[in-house]
Amino acid sequence: MRETGRLSQLRPGRRAFVSDIESDDAMRRRLQDLGLIKGTEVVCVQKSPLGDPVAFLIRGAVIALRGEDSSAVQIQDGEMIDNETGTKEYGRFRPYHQEKARFG
């Protein structure tokens, strides 16, 4: 079963997939321009010392989002198939350091 939540709830080192954006048109467009569209994989890289903003790895770029903006993004843990090995992996169990080592 897939777990759902908000991007603002994603802990550092965890990954999830975008399922929807619940925001006004201008903010929705801005988030989509940053690469947050349905099905996009997102990794929480780190949180600032006070918790806001939070850095996310989105389509190969690290982007910091305020809590207000990231709470508008619905996410779900999901199955991801690694194209190199053909193995199935579940987003929430693959730590960020493995991703970093994979892409350099």
C-alpha positions in Angstrom: 0.0 0.0 0.0 1.3 3.4 -0.9 1.6 6.1 1.8 0.6 9.6 1.0 1.4 12.9 2.6 2.8 16.4 1.8 6.2 17.3 0.5 6.8 19.4 3.7 6.6 16.1 5.7 9.3 14.3 3.8 12.4 13.7 6.0 16.0 14.2 4.9 17.3 11.2 2.9 13.8 10.0 1.9 12.2 10.0 -1.5 8.7 10.1 -2.8 6.7 10.9 -6.0 4.5 13.9 -6.7 0.9 13.0 -7.0 -0.8 16.4 -7.1 -0.4 20.2 -6.4 -3.1 21.9 -4.4 -2.4 25.6 -4.9 -3.6 28.7 -6.7 -2.8 28.9 -10.4 0.3 31.2 -10.0 2.0 29.0 -7.4 1.0 25.8 -9.2 2.6 27.1 -12.4 5.8 28.1 -10.5 6.1 24.7 -8.9 5.5 23.0 -12.2 8.2 25.2 -13.8 10.5 23.9 -11.1 9.8 20.3 -12.3 7.1 19.3 -9.8 4.7 17.5 -12.0 2.7 14.3 -11.4 5.1 11.3 -11.2 8.2 13.3 -10.5 10.6 11.7 -8.1 11.7 14.0 -5.2 14.4 13.5 -2.6 14.6 15.5 0.5 18.3 16.5 0.7 18.4 18.5 3.9 16.5 20.9 6.2 17.8 24.2 7.4 18.6 24.5 11.1 15.2 26.1 11.8 13.3 23.7 9.5 12.4 26.2 6.8 13.4 26.2 3.9 14.1 22.6 2.9 16.3 21.5 0.0 14.9 18.9 -2.4 16.5 17.1 -5.3 14.1 17.6 -8.2 15.0 16.3 -11.7 18.8 16.6 -11.0 18.7 20.1 -9.4 18.7 20.9 -5.7 15.9 23.4 -5.1 15.0 25.0 -1.7 11.3 25.4 -1.0 9.5 27.2 1.8 7.3 25.1 4.0 4.2 27.0 2.8 5.0 26.1 -0.8 6.1 22.5 -0.2 2.9 21.8 1.9 0.8 22.4 -1.3 2.5 19.4 -3.0 0.9 16.0 -2.4 3.4 13.0 -2.5 3.2 9.3 -2.3 5.8 6.6 -1.7 5.9 4.5 -4.7 7.6 1.8 -6.7 10.5 2.8 -8.9 12.2 0.5 -11.4 15.9 1.0 -11.8 16.6 1.0 -15.6 20.2 -0.1 -15.2 19.5 -3.2 -13.1 15.8 -3.8 -13.8 15.1 -4.2 -10.1 12.2 -2.7 -8.2 12.9 -0.3 -5.4 10.6 1.5 -3.1 11.1 5.2 -2.8 11.1 5.6 0.9 13.8 3.0 1.6 16.5 4.1 -0.8 18.8 6.6 1.1 20.0 9.8 -0.6 23.7 8.9 -0.3 23.1 5.9 -2.7 21.5 8.3 -5.2 24.4 10.7 -4.7 27.0 8.0 -5.4 25.0 6.9 -8.4 25.0 10.3 -10.1 28.1 11.8 -8.7 
